[in-house]
Amino acid sequence: MSRSYLLILGDRDAIGWVLREQRMAFPATPRAEVAALAAGDSLYLYATRGAWRNPTRDRGRIIGVATARGAARTLDEPVEIAGRRFVSGCDLEINRLVPYPDGLELQPLVVQLSAFPKPQAWSVYLRRALLPLPQADATLLQRALQPLLTSREQALPTYPSATAVATS
């Protein structure tokens, strides 16, 4: 049985790398949800409010949907993205994207999502790479996101940093 997660991305360079490479990288800090990630799991790509470096203008938005192609594994060579070092990762199939700067704003939906048991402090749940989503939450997000989505090929050129190169 596949699971669903919110994949939390907090930096535009990291977003560009994930969208371009169709990979996700994780830091060395062990997390149970990263260890549980498996092939076929659904990932809702969430760009945080500060990801585009203008949090007074930008809102945290779900910008796409991906499927994990496999479990997270130790990388042969660590990768450095946005000044951070990542030692494990997995391949993704990015199914659909919302063209930049649009996306599904998460904050108005928080009170409807059981992944946020304390909606008044919802942002504290976003301080990790993956947030597990109950099936009902994933269904709600999918329904709300569906009208905004287009193909990865169409949306990718709209993202700043989609052409930037990460060092590995």
trRosetta pair geometry for C-beta under 8 A, 3 or more apart (Angstrom, degrees):
i j d omega theta_ij theta_ji phi_ij phi_ji
2 38 7.3 -141 -122 81 67 103
2 40 4.2 -114 -93 128 122 100
2 41 5.1 -178 -165 -93 91 45
2 42 6.4 87 143 -14 124 82
3 36 7.1 15 24 135 159 112
3 37 7.9 -114 63 -116 121 48
3 38 7.3 91 20 35 102 98
3 41 4.9 -9 61 -127 75 106
3 42 7.4 -139 105 34 40 74
3 132 6.5 -45 173 -139 127 95
3 133 7.8 138 168 53 81 70
4 41 6.9 177 -86 -173 29 78
4 42 4.3 -16 -111 69 82 106
4 43 7.6 180 -157 -75 59 29
4 44 7.0 39 179 -16 101 100
4 132 7.6 101 83 -164 55 56
4 133 4.3 -56 104 67 100 111
4 135 6.9 120 15 -102 124 48
4 137 7.4 -169 93 84 130 92
4 138 3.6 57 85 -90 173 140
5 33 6.8 126 -117 176 131 121
5 37 7.3 -38 -15 -102 153 97
5 41 6.4 31 1 158 106 120
5 42 7.2 168 25 90 63 58
5 43 5.3 -15 69 -111 94 70
5 44 7.1 -159 98 25 45 76
5 130 4.5 -22 -172 -162 140 99
5 131 6.2 139 -164 66 77 43
5 132 5.7 -46 -102 -100 80 40
5 133 6.0 175 -103 2 21 93
6 43 7.8 98 -146 -161 11 63
6 44 5.2 -36 -111 69 59 103
6 46 5.1 17 -177 -15 99 136
6 62 7.6 -92 -134 -100 95 107
6 115 7.1 128 -8 145 124 163
6 126 7.7 -66 116 -111 134 83
6 130 7.1 144 72 -159 54 47
6 131 4.2 -7 51 55 106 104
6 133 5.9 104 -28 -52 82 114
7 18 8.0 165 139 -165 133 154
7 24 6.5 -96 -155 -112 134 145
7 43 4.2 31 -28 -175 125 112
7 44 6.6 172 16 71 79 42
7 45 5.3 -28 68 -103 110 53
7 46 6.4 163 73 19 50 81
7 66 7.1 -17 11 44 152 119
7 129 6.9 -10 -152 164 66 73
7 130 6.1 -17 -104 -101 59 72
8 46 5.2 -26 -104 73 56 113
8 48 6.5 48 -171 -54 90 102
8 126 5.2 159 -126 -162 145 81
8 128 6.6 98 37 82 138 50
8 129 5.9 -156 53 -150 89 27
8 130 7.1 -154 10 -71 89 22
8 131 6.5 68 -35 -11 116 102
9 14 5.4 -167 -160 108 96 112
9 15 4.9 110 146 -82 141 82
9 18 6.3 -105 -104 13 141 152
9 45 6.5 4 -1 -169 127 84
9 46 6.5 161 23 81 77 54
9 47 5.5 -34 77 -100 102 57
9 48 6.9 -153 86 -5 47 84
9 51 6.1 56 115 -118 80 139
10 14 7.0 28 58 49 53 143
10 48 4.4 9 -111 20 72 137
10 50 6.4 16 -166 77 87 97
10 51 5.4 -138 -161 -87 30 84
11 14 4.2 81 68 9 96 109
11 15 6.8 -164 91 -11 48 83
11 51 5.8 -123 -63 -141 10 71
11 81 7.6 150 83 136 132 96
11 82 4.2 59 132 -125 157 168
12 15 5.4 -49 -145 34 36 115
12 16 6.3 40 154 -21 65 102
12 51 5.6 122 -58 157 64 77
12 52 5.4 81 -72 -109 118 49
12 53 6.5 -61 -8 -13 125 99
12 160 6.1 -9 -178 89 133 102
12 161 4.9 140 146 1 93 151
13 16 5.6 -50 -150 35 33 114
13 17 6.5 34 151 -19 64 104
13 81 6.1 177 122 179 102 82
13 82 4.2 155 69 -73 122 94
13 161 5.3 -131 -100 -156 46 143
13 164 5.9 -77 -132 96 83 153
13 166 7.2 125 164 -87 101 93
14 17 5.6 -53 -148 35 33 112
14 18 6.3 32 155 -18 67 106
14 51 7.9 -98 56 -145 102 102
14 81 5.0 97 -98 141 76 127
14 82 5.1 -54 -42 -7 91 134
14 84 7.9 0 -78 44 123 120
15 18 5.9 -56 -146 38 30 109
15 19 6.1 23 159 -13 66 111
15 45 7.9 108 -136 174 90 119
15 47 5.7 23 -98 -105 142 108
15 51 6.1 72 -34 177 132 129
15 63 7.6 34 -154 59 125 155
15 159 6.8 -134 126 -170 110 134
15 161 6.7 89 73 84 88 130
16 19 6.0 -61 -143 42 26 107
16 20 5.9 17 163 -12 65 116
16 159 6.1 174 -99 131 76 120
16 160 7.3 -76 -74 108 121 49
16 161 3.2 -117 -49 126 145 94
16 162 5.0 -141 -139 -80 90 33
16 163 7.5 -67 -166 22 127 31
16 164 5.1 59 119 40 155 105
17 20 6.0 -63 -140 43 23 105
17 21 5.6 -5 174 6 65 120
17 23 7.7 -56 147 65 88 92
17 25 7.8 -28 123 9 133 118
17 81 5.1 -85 5 -127 165 132
17 161 8.0 -47 -26 149 63 109
17 164 7.5 -61 -60 86 76 98
17 166 4.7 39 -107 -37 127 136
18 21 6.7 -64 -124 51 17 92
18 22 7.6 65 173 -98 51 19
18 23 6.8 -123 -127 72 55 49
18 24 5.9 31 -125 -94 108 67
18 45 7.2 163 124 -132 138 126
18 92 7.3 26 -172 29 86 149
18 94 8.0 117 144 -72 81 130
19 22 7.6 7 -176 -67 21 56
19 45 8.0 87 -77 -164 88 163
19 64 7.5 119 -106 12 99 161
19 94 6.5 65 -136 -89 58 170
19 97 7.0 59 -135 -102 115 145
19 152 7.5 180 -165 -155 86 102
19 156 5.9 166 155 -123 116 89
19 159 6.0 56 73 48 166 167
19 162 5.9 -59 93 -118 127 92
20 156 7.2 115 -88 -158 63 121
20 162 5.6 149 -66 -166 105 65
20 163 7.6 147 -96 -85 141 26
21 166 7.7 -46 -36 26 139 128
22 66 7.6 173 -148 -136 78 127
22 91 6.6 29 125 -168 88 75
22 92 4.8 -138 -180 73 69 83
22 93 6.5 28 -170 -103 125 29
22 94 5.3 -124 -114 -6 92 99
23 89 5.6 38 170 160 104 132
23 90 7.0 176 -156 90 70 36
23 91 5.6 -43 -104 -110 77 50
23 92 6.1 -178 -93 12 20 91
24 43 7.6 -132 -48 -155 150 170
24 68 7.9 -56 23 -108 129 89
24 72 7.8 -67 90 -100 104 99
24 89 5.6 -180 92 -154 51 87
24 90 5.6 -1 54 54 95 79
24 92 5.8 78 -20 -39 94 122
24 129 7.5 125 172 176 120 125
25 75 7.2 -2 -127 -47 100 142
25 79 5.2 -106 -107 61 158 122
25 81 6.4 140 53 5 140 133
25 86 3.4 79 152 132 117 156
25 88 7.2 144 -158 84 61 40
25 89 4.0 -38 -102 -87 56 122
26 31 7.4 -122 -170 31 131 117
26 34 5.1 103 -140 -137 163 143
26 72 5.8 7 9 -150 140 141
26 86 5.9 121 62 -157 22 104
26 87 7.4 -57 86 57 69 62
26 88 4.8 -26 59 75 103 92
26 89 6.0 172 8 -83 76 56
26 129 5.5 -119 -118 17 90 173
27 84 6.7 -62 -89 167 109 118
27 85 7.3 85 -127 87 79 60
27 86 5.7 -80 -81 -110 46 68
27 87 7.0 48 -169 17 31 87
27 129 7.6 177 13 -43 86 129
28 85 7.6 9 -23 103 105 97
28 87 4.8 46 -81 19 81 135
28 88 7.8 120 -100 -2 45 96
30 34 7.5 -144 -163 59 47 121
30 35 7.1 23 -168 -44 90 119
31 34 4.3 81 71 5 98 107
31 35 7.0 -174 89 -7 51 85
31 128 6.2 135 -133 -159 150 117
31 129 6.9 167 42 35 162 101
31 130 7.1 149 121 42 139 100
32 35 5.6 -59 -150 40 34 111
32 36 6.1 29 154 -19 68 111
33 36 5.6 -57 -143 39 33 111
33 37 7.0 57 152 -46 61 87
33 128 7.1 84 44 146 135 137
33 129 7.8 -173 90 73 115 82
33 130 4.3 -157 126 92 126 117
33 131 7.4 -20 -156 -100 172 16
33 132 5.6 -142 -120 -44 121 95
34 37 5.8 -28 -159 -5 36 117
34 72 5.1 -22 174 21 87 164
34 88 7.2 101 163 95 130 134
34 129 6.4 46 -77 67 111 126
34 130 6.0 154 -70 17 66 130
35 72 7.1 -86 -91 56 30 118
36 132 7.9 0 81 -83 142 121
37 41 5.7 -117 -153 37 68 156
37 68 5.6 -172 175 -119 102 166
37 71 5.8 136 95 -140 77 58
37 72 5.1 69 60 -18 127 98
37 90 6.3 -132 123 -17 135 159
37 130 6.8 -139 -69 -89 116 169
38 41 5.5 110 60 -31 63 111
38 68 6.6 122 91 93 27 137
38 70 7.7 -50 -166 -171 42 33
38 71 5.4 -10 -109 -81 51 86
39 68 5.9 -133 -113 110 30 89
39 69 6.0 -12 -124 162 88 27
39 70 4.8 -2 -73 -98 97 40
39 71 6.8 -59 -29 -34 74 63
40 67 6.4 -21 -138 -172 27 109
40 68 6.7 -33 36 66 26 85
41 67 7.1 149 75 -158 40 61
41 68 4.4 16 53 22 92 123
42 65 6.8 -23 -166 -165 97 97
42 66 7.6 144 -161 81 50 45
42 67 6.1 -34 -101 -102 54 70
42 138 6.3 95 84 -152 137 134
43 65 7.2 144 80 -161 55 48
43 66 4.4 -21 65 67 108 92
43 67 7.0 178 16 -89 88 19
43 68 6.3 97 -27 -45 118 84
43 92 6.8 -66 43 -129 143 122
43 130 7.8 -74 -123 -120 102 99
44 62 5.1 -28 168 -144 106 124
44 64 7.7 166 -159 89 47 42
44 65 6.1 -22 -106 -104 59 70
44 133 7.1 44 13 -23 124 156
44 138 7.3 -166 -34 -127 124 77
44 141 5.5 -23 -105 142 158 149
44 145 7.3 -156 -138 -47 112 164
45 62 6.6 116 75 -162 52 66
45 63 5.2 -63 101 63 105 82
45 64 4.2 7 38 60 128 87
45 65 7.0 -132 4 -65 90 21
45 66 6.1 70 -46 -5 107 108
45 94 7.6 12 -36 -128 144 104
45 97 7.8 -21 52 -114 142 81
46 60 6.5 20 178 177 100 98
46 61 7.2 -179 -149 97 62 30
46 62 5.2 -37 -94 -96 72 65
46 63 7.3 142 -112 9 21 81
46 106 6.4 29 -137 -53 119 144
46 126 7.5 -110 117 -134 142 115
47 51 4.3 -114 -176 51 87 160
47 52 7.1 47 162 -36 127 92
47 60 6.8 -171 94 -148 55 56
47 61 5.6 -3 55 60 96 77
47 62 7.9 160 17 -103 71 16
47 63 5.2 38 -9 -18 112 130
47 103 6.6 -154 35 -54 112 176
48 51 4.7 128 56 -37 72 98
48 60 5.1 -26 -147 -111 40 102
48 126 6.5 133 -103 157 110 137
49 55 4.7 63 137 -135 99 91
49 58 5.6 153 -163 103 56 92
49 59 6.0 -35 -110 -152 87 25
49 60 4.4 -54 -48 -48 75 83
50 53 6.9 44 180 -89 66 31
50 55 4.5 -19 -87 -69 72 114
50 58 7.5 156 -81 74 19 125
51 58 7.2 -118 51 133 76 155
51 60 8.0 101 -1 -113 110 68
52 57 7.9 -80 91 81 122 105
52 58 4.8 142 47 -70 120 159
52 101 7.5 29 -93 -132 165 110
52 160 7.5 94 -137 48 95 126
54 57 4.3 -3 134 35 116 113
54 58 5.3 108 82 -10 80 104
55 58 6.0 -65 -113 55 32 93
58 61 8.0 -100 -180 -5 91 107
58 101 7.5 -113 -115 -172 95 121
59 105 4.9 -12 131 -122 139 107
59 107 6.8 -100 -168 8 108 121
60 105 7.0 95 78 -151 58 63
60 106 5.1 -48 109 33 104 115
60 107 6.4 107 54 -36 104 93
60 126 7.5 -52 -145 -126 155 166
61 98 7.6 -98 148 73 122 145
61 102 7.4 -163 177 152 157 37
61 103 2.9 102 151 96 128 127
61 104 5.9 137 -163 61 80 38
61 105 5.5 -44 -99 -87 82 47
61 106 6.7 -172 -108 -16 26 85
62 98 7.7 92 109 3 63 136
62 103 5.7 175 70 177 39 102
62 104 4.3 -15 51 58 100 103
62 106 6.1 106 -30 -67 90 96
62 141 6.4 113 -47 -165 176 114
62 145 5.7 -68 103 -98 128 127
63 97 6.3 4 149 -156 81 80
63 98 5.1 -121 -154 46 56 101
63 100 7.5 14 -145 -83 129 72
63 102 8.0 132 -122 96 79 56
63 103 4.3 -50 -86 -107 68 127
63 104 8.0 -155 -63 23 33 72
64 94 6.0 4 154 -162 140 103
64 95 7.6 160 175 58 93 68
64 96 6.1 -173 -150 97 80 54
64 97 4.0 -23 -96 -108 120 64
64 98 6.2 -143 -66 7 66 73
64 149 7.2 108 -123 -121 58 99
64 152 7.5 64 -143 -97 138 85
64 155 7.6 171 -86 98 117 155
65 94 7.6 129 85 -161 43 59
65 95 5.0 -37 97 57 94 112
65 96 5.2 20 43 51 101 90
65 142 7.5 59 -97 -113 143 83
65 145 6.9 127 -48 123 112 146
65 149 6.9 -17 9 -111 110 142
66 92 4.4 -1 176 -176 136 120
66 93 6.2 156 -162 78 77 44
66 94 4.6 -40 -98 -102 100 56
66 95 6.2 173 -107 2 35 80
67 92 6.9 141 69 -162 41 68
67 93 4.7 -11 55 56 94 100
67 95 6.2 67 -12 -41 96 113
68 71 7.6 58 156 -83 131 27
68 90 5.5 5 -152 132 99 143
68 91 7.7 109 -166 80 55 54
68 92 6.3 -46 -105 -105 43 69
69 90 6.7 174 52 164 75 93
69 91 4.0 -35 49 92 130 101
69 92 6.3 -156 -8 -95 95 14
69 93 5.8 105 -64 -25 100 91
70 73 7.2 -17 123 -15 118 114
70 90 5.5 -159 76 -151 73 102
70 91 6.0 48 24 39 99 93
71 90 6.4 -133 124 -102 20 127
72 88 5.0 63 166 147 103 117
72 89 6.3 -94 -142 -178 82 6
72 90 4.7 -83 -89 -41 55 109
73 88 6.2 -166 97 -154 22 93
73 89 7.3 -37 56 63 61 47
73 90 6.8 103 10 -86 75 73
74 87 6.3 -24 -142 151 76 87
74 88 5.2 -54 -96 -98 41 88
75 78 5.8 123 77 -92 126 36
75 79 6.4 -86 168 -13 172 91
75 86 7.2 69 -1 117 144 81
75 87 6.0 -152 31 -178 100 37
75 88 6.0 -168 -17 -108 82 26
75 89 5.5 36 -65 19 111 102
77 168 5.7 93 109 159 118 92
78 85 5.3 18 160 -174 135 96
78 86 6.2 160 -164 76 83 44
78 87 4.9 -33 -105 -96 102 63
78 168 7.6 -166 105 -156 41 69
79 85 7.6 154 81 -153 36 52
79 86 5.1 -20 63 60 84 101
79 89 7.2 13 20 -31 127 147
79 166 6.2 39 179 137 108 129
79 167 7.5 160 -162 96 65 49
79 168 4.3 -28 -114 -113 83 91
80 83 7.1 6 179 -122 101 11
80 84 6.8 166 -152 80 65 33
80 85 5.4 -29 -97 -95 80 64
80 86 7.4 169 -90 15 29 77
80 166 6.8 -179 84 179 56 93
80 167 5.0 -9 61 76 106 96
80 168 7.0 -174 23 -92 68 39
81 84 6.1 -27 69 60 66 85
81 86 6.5 2 18 -3 104 124
81 166 4.8 -24 -98 -133 83 132
86 89 6.3 63 142 -58 122 108
94 97 6.5 21 161 -54 118 101
94 152 4.8 105 106 -98 108 137
95 152 7.4 165 110 -39 13 110
96 149 3.9 35 151 -176 130 125
96 150 6.7 151 -162 69 90 20
96 151 6.6 -69 -121 -106 68 28
96 152 6.8 -126 -117 -47 20 73
97 149 6.8 126 66 -145 16 76
97 150 6.5 -38 72 65 66 71
97 151 7.4 2 32 122 86 24
97 152 5.1 91 -6 -106 114 56
97 154 7.8 -172 64 71 102 76
97 155 3.6 -152 94 77 116 151
97 156 6.7 105 41 -58 162 62
98 102 5.0 -112 158 98 113 94
98 103 4.7 147 80 -94 146 60
98 104 7.2 176 -44 -17 160 74
98 145 7.4 -106 -53 -163 122 90
98 148 4.5 1 -113 141 117 108
98 149 5.9 -69 -71 -93 71 49
98 150 7.2 102 -114 16 33 82
98 155 6.5 117 96 -133 13 147
99 102 5.9 45 76 34 69 109
99 150 6.3 15 -35 31 92 130
99 154 7.1 -65 -73 126 105 90
99 155 4.5 -137 -82 -126 61 86
99 158 4.4 48 -160 40 87 168
100 155 7.3 118 -9 -177 70 88
100 158 4.3 178 39 127 88 98
100 159 4.7 130 -25 -90 140 58
100 160 7.0 -148 141 -2 164 71
102 148 6.1 -153 137 -161 123 118
103 148 6.9 119 -128 150 25 151
104 109 7.7 15 156 -16 106 143
104 141 7.0 136 108 -157 157 79
104 144 5.5 104 -141 123 137 106
104 145 4.7 -78 -32 -94 146 80
104 148 6.1 -170 -54 25 86 154
105 108 5.8 56 105 12 109 103
105 109 7.6 152 102 -4 65 98
106 109 5.8 -81 -163 45 44 107
106 110 6.6 65 149 -58 79 87
107 110 5.8 -26 -154 -16 37 117
107 122 7.3 150 -124 79 67 147
109 112 5.4 -67 -170 45 65 110
109 113 5.9 58 137 -28 90 112
109 140 7.0 154 -166 137 124 122
109 141 7.3 105 152 -91 161 76
109 144 6.8 -121 -91 8 142 174
110 113 5.7 -67 -145 35 34 110
110 116 4.9 -39 -165 67 89 163
110 119 4.8 132 131 -140 106 96
110 122 4.5 -37 -152 -103 145 160
111 116 7.9 -68 -75 86 25 123
111 119 4.8 39 -91 -126 64 163
112 140 6.2 -168 128 -172 121 160
113 116 5.2 60 89 18 101 99
113 133 7.6 -55 -162 -137 114 94
113 137 4.7 69 -144 -126 89 111
113 140 6.9 -149 -88 72 82 143
113 141 7.8 43 -99 -52 122 101
114 117 6.9 26 -172 -79 60 70
114 134 5.3 -2 70 21 118 140
114 136 6.8 53 12 72 120 117
114 137 6.0 -124 39 -55 77 114
115 125 6.8 138 143 163 87 153
115 131 5.9 90 176 149 130 112
115 132 6.9 -170 -124 92 109 56
115 133 5.2 -45 -66 -113 140 62
115 134 6.4 -160 -59 6 81 83
115 137 5.1 62 -18 -116 108 171
116 119 5.3 79 127 -92 116 62
116 122 4.5 5 -152 -122 137 95
116 125 5.6 -137 -106 14 78 156
118 121 4.6 0 118 44 117 101
118 122 7.2 -161 95 -67 64 52
118 124 7.8 -1 76 46 118 123
119 122 5.3 1 -153 -57 45 108
121 124 5.0 -1 155 6 98 122
121 125 8.0 111 118 -19 77 87
122 125 6.0 -52 -171 24 51 112
122 126 7.5 43 141 -18 71 105
123 126 5.5 -55 -161 29 52 116
123 127 7.9 68 147 -39 67 89
124 127 6.2 -34 -168 -3 45 117
125 128 7.8 -56 172 23 47 105
125 131 5.7 71 154 -124 98 136
126 131 6.8 -49 -99 -46 52 139
128 131 6.4 124 71 -67 109 75
133 137 4.3 -129 -170 90 95 122
133 138 4.7 119 118 -58 127 86
133 141 7.2 -46 -160 6 156 139
134 137 4.9 95 58 5 75 104
134 138 7.3 -145 96 -5 39 88
135 138 5.6 -55 -147 37 35 112
135 139 6.2 37 155 -21 68 105
136 139 5.7 -52 -148 35 31 113
136 140 6.5 34 153 -19 64 104
137 140 5.7 -54 -150 35 32 112
137 141 6.4 28 154 -15 66 107
138 141 5.8 -56 -146 40 31 109
138 142 6.1 33 155 -22 65 108
139 142 5.8 -54 -144 35 28 112
139 143 6.4 28 158 -18 63 106
140 143 6.0 -58 -151 35 28 109
140 144 6.4 17 157 -11 64 111
141 144 5.9 -63 -146 43 30 106
141 145 5.7 21 161 -15 69 118
142 145 5.9 -62 -136 43 24 106
142 146 6.1 46 161 -49 62 99
143 146 6.1 -36 -147 2 24 119
145 148 5.8 -77 -167 43 52 109
145 149 6.1 55 147 -41 86 108
146 149 6.0 -56 -149 16 31 116
150 154 4.7 -73 137 77 124 132
150 155 5.3 143 72 -47 104 105
151 154 4.6 91 61 7 88 101
151 155 6.9 -179 85 0 45 90
152 155 6.2 -71 -141 48 27 99
152 156 5.6 40 166 -43 69 108
153 156 6.3 -37 -132 14 20 115
154 157 7.9 -76 174 26 28 97
155 158 5.6 -62 -167 29 53 116
155 159 7.3 51 147 -29 78 100
156 159 6.2 -56 -163 18 41 111
156 162 5.3 143 174 -159 77 146
157 162 6.5 -147 -111 81 26 152
158 162 7.8 75 59 -15 36 147
159 162 4.1 103 78 -48 100 113
161 164 4.5 -30 -154 4 69 125
